[in-house]
Amino acid sequence: MMSDPTYNQLVPLIKRVHLATRRAYDEAFAAHKLTGPQANVLRFVWLQNGIEQRELQERVGVTGATLTGIIDGLVERELVERRLSPEDARVKQIFLTERGRAVSDELGGIMALLHAQLVRGFSVAEQALLGDWLQRMAANMDALSGDGCD
């Protein structure tokens, strides 16, 4: 296996892309004094303002306690607010504040630029094919542990 040229090229390249991408995103988030998990939660709330906390937990893929800590930090910074659902007072919904919307809009622009840099030189068809391949690779690896990471 170790002498397989695809192993010696593919795995290190995937790791290199991951690390470089993570570094770029972390630097962008740090400029707003956000962690990666906080920015991820903001992204989901930006995409679905008023998302139920339980659904947000499933999408982010963290424990309830971890998500509560992330949301507490965002509430403290006045980026999001919790509200009880008008239909069911047991259900908490998460909404962006005006400040949170401004930060999310700015992060959205930064993420679009980073995405454009990541796929620079790839045609739309190549991007779709790469996405398909990466999804299949993720599914292959998920099958090892039974995980279904999004």
PyMOL commands that set and color helices and strands:
alter all, ss='L'
color gray80, all
select helices_A, chain A and resi 5-30+36-47+53-60+64-76+98-118+124-145
alter helices_A, ss='H'
color red, helices_A
select strands_A, chain A and resi 51-52+80-84+92-96
alter strands_A, ss='S'
color yellow, strands_A
deselect
rebuild
show_as cartoon
